[in-house]
Amino acid sequence: MARIAIIGGGITGLSAALEGAASGHEIVVLEGATQVGGKLRLADVAGHSVDVGAESMLARRPEALELLADLDLAPVHPAPVHASIWSHDELVPMPTGTMLGVPADPAGLRPLLSEAEVARAALEEPVTVAADLSVGDLVEGALGAAVVDRLVEPLLGGVYAGHARRLSAQACAPALFAVAQRGESLTEAARAAARRARGSNAGPVFAGLRGGVGSLPARIVEALEERHVQVRTGAVVRELSRRPQGWQVVVGETRAPETLEVDAVVLAAPARPSARLLQQVAPAASALLSDVDYASMAIVTFAFAAAESAALAGSSGFLVPPVEGRTIKASTFSSSKWPWLADAAPGVVFARVSVGRQGEEADLQRSDEELATDGLADLRAAVGAVPDPIDVHVQRWGGALPQYAVGHPDRVARVRAAVAELPGLAVAGAAYDGVGIPACIGSGRRAAAQVLDHLAGVRPARGTMGA
Ligand SMILES: Cc1cc2nc3c(=O)[nH]c(=O)nc-3n(C[C@H](O)[C@H](O)[C@H](O)COP(=O)(O)OP(=O)(O)OC[C@H]3O[C@@H](n4cnc5c(N)ncnc54)[C@H](O)[C@@H]3O)c2cc1C
């Protein structure tokens, strides 16, 4: 039996631990914070447990649904209510049938875009690309700036808290990038995707969990403990070094460090702490990872008396294009979006707003009270009258979301190539192949599979790590 240390107890590290649990090896998850889960977290708001981090999982990829099935948990799905874009001071229904904002039919962009902007989008100029470029540059070149400013920006802002003209098309819009590599029409690709979606029976796009996605980490820990995996919190890993037969991990306070000797390591921490831990053993990978920028964010959750909150009914919320110059970048009407939450807290309506995009840290340099006041003012400006909240919770997320800058896939490939030189070490997490929960689950599982293969004496084929 070998020993495996998993560094980081976010959804990536916990998924890696689940993957390894049946192997018979001794596995320990080392989480630096006082609780596991990373960006998945619950908090008490008005006496109810609600998500204050991630709250929804893409169901068109298998990983999250497979994880729930492994834990005997049933997914729930959002109510079939529309979302909006807050544009020119009005809430406009989100155009449907777009591929990351690229319309199947430019006419469907009315009234979000002006007639001239729709006409420009309709005159698509197919772009042919040879190398990675930003999503914004790709879409603007083909369809005009307004599609980017009014649609692509808020959509990408919602996922990455980043900017369309900085985020990599190859990493963040791989389907559009592939179309542009072939020099084909983005609109035609969106049309074909919409036709496929109409013809398929793929089921709901998103899934959640009764009790909140933030309840998932505790469920995973229960399952891990039943499967004899040790999960330690407050276990900050400070050093990682190679030993002739494996790895040494130094955990805990500098005054009283604890040394663990292990045979293999899954490094599932964000890019910056991973870069620090790799400094001695993989300096090239460390340098590449330390250059991955992160956006910080805050989520302000409001609880309102249900009787006076009709303005927050019948919609899942709205996104805000940066050109609007508002404080908030999105709002989720949680009680309207998630029927389980409305059932659990019938007298209360929950809505949350998010603040902070890459490079806009100044927006976060306000007290919690100011964030709540400014967030509520934007919410009221968007939807109209909502009462004073009965409770407010502010969750700050420093280093919330890695920014996949242009060239990110190449950077990740170079990190992986450097780490592949070190037997028994694998890296995983939101910094690599997708920030969404299913992508992180997949990344954690693949990393665990790599170290298990190593321990079994199987040499992975070069270039397949994390593919
Ligand atoms: C506000 C917000 C909302 C989001 N909403 C959604 C959503 O609705 N749907 C979705 O799919 N995705 C969402 N995301 C993205 C998604 O939640 C994250 O990308 C994902 O959870 C990251 O998981 P991870 O395990 O890779 O990293 P993390 O969650 O960052 O976990 C890494 C863990 O490593 C620990 N760690 C760091 N350094 C050390 C060390 N030296 N020693 C030990 N432990 C260490 C950290 O404490 C942390 O717990 C959201 C993200 C944020 C911030």
The ligand as an ORCA input file, in Angstrom:
! r2SCAN-3c Opt
* xyz 0 1
  C     -18.146     33.302     -6.335
  C     -17.948     32.148     -7.274
  C     -19.043     31.574     -7.885
  C     -18.866     30.499     -8.745
  N     -19.967     29.923     -9.305
  C     -19.836     28.800    -10.015
  C     -20.988     28.084    -10.444
  O     -22.125     28.456    -10.143
  N     -20.787     26.954    -11.182
  C     -19.543     26.487    -11.486
  O     -19.430     25.450    -12.145
  N     -18.426     27.134    -11.068
  C     -18.557     28.263    -10.323
  N     -17.442     28.903     -9.864
  C     -16.122     28.345    -10.177
  C     -15.826     27.098     -9.337
  O     -16.539     27.147     -8.128
  C     -14.340     26.996     -9.009
  O     -13.563     27.181    -10.174
  C     -14.006     25.629     -8.413
  O     -14.820     25.377     -7.283
  C     -12.525     25.570     -8.064
  O     -12.257     24.362     -7.411
  P     -10.768     23.965     -7.039
  O     -10.860     22.802     -6.115
  O      -9.962     23.793     -8.267
  O     -10.167     25.223     -6.295
  P     -10.580     25.898     -4.916
  O     -12.036     25.848     -4.712
  O      -9.895     27.211     -4.927
  O      -9.920     24.948     -3.839
  C      -8.534     24.913     -3.626
  C      -8.303     24.615     -2.174
  O      -6.885     24.549     -1.944
  C      -6.649     25.053     -0.663
  N      -5.233     25.418     -0.576
  C      -4.585     26.429     -1.202
  N      -3.276     26.423     -0.863
  C      -3.098     25.379     -0.030
  C      -1.957     24.860      0.653
  N      -0.745     25.390      0.529
  N      -2.133     23.773      1.465
  C      -3.356     23.200      1.610
  N      -4.464     23.668      0.993
  C      -4.327     24.741      0.169
  C      -7.596     26.237     -0.552
  O      -7.824     26.595      0.799
  C      -8.832     25.708     -1.249
  O      -9.760     25.138     -0.346
  C     -17.571     29.986     -9.006
  C     -16.458     30.582     -8.401
  C     -16.641     31.646     -7.532
  C     -15.460     32.255     -6.872
*
